[in-house]
């Protein structure tokens, strides 16, 4: 049996392989975006904690990092083009 001149088994393997590749690529992209977001959140959380609360220790940050954080609010990490594309293609992510 053939679909568009291609054997059905081959077509099924190609479709399933493409779906699995897109799923794992989206998983990797999601993990990368999540890791970047956690890095921004952890540095921002340390910087924004008021020092007047008892039992809360604000760790000192390097001068370059603390001055860049004090200059303005933290920006959301931007997704790369391949990450945005793969996350758009995968409905599960």
ChimeraX attribute file (.defattr): number of C-alpha atoms within 10 A of each C-alpha:
attribute: neighborCount
match mode: 1-to-1
recipient: residues
	/A:1	7
	/A:2	10
	/A:3	10
	/A:4	7
	/A:5	8
	/A:6	10
	/A:7	11
	/A:8	13
	/A:9	11
	/A:10	12
	/A:11	15
	/A:12	11
	/A:13	11
	/A:14	12
	/A:15	11
	/A:16	12
	/A:17	12
	/A:18	11
	/A:19	14
	/A:20	13
	/A:21	13
	/A:22	18
	/A:23	19
	/A:24	13
	/A:25	19
	/A:26	24
	/A:27	18
	/A:28	15
	/A:29	21
	/A:30	18
	/A:31	12
	/A:32	15
	/A:33	18
	/A:34	13
	/A:35	13
	/A:36	15
	/A:37	15
	/A:38	13
	/A:39	12
	/A:40	15
	/A:41	15
	/A:42	10
	/A:43	15
	/A:44	16
	/A:45	12
	/A:46	15
	/A:47	18
	/A:48	12
	/A:49	12
	/A:50	12
	/A:51	11
	/A:52	8
	/A:53	8
	/A:54	7
	/A:55	7
	/A:56	10
	/A:57	12
	/A:58	13
	/A:59	8
	/A:60	10
	/A:61	13
	/A:62	9
	/A:63	9
	/A:64	9
	/A:65	13
	/A:66	15
	/A:67	11
	/A:68	12
	/A:69	16
	/A:70	13
	/A:71	9
	/A:72	8
	/A:73	10
	/A:74	13
	/A:75	9
	/A:76	11
	/A:77	14
	/A:78	11
	/A:79	15
	/A:80	11
	/A:81	9
	/A:82	12
	/A:83	19
	/A:84	15
	/A:85	15
	/A:86	21
	/A:87	21
	/A:88	12
	/A:89	15
	/A:90	16
	/A:91	10
	/A:92	9
	/A:93	12
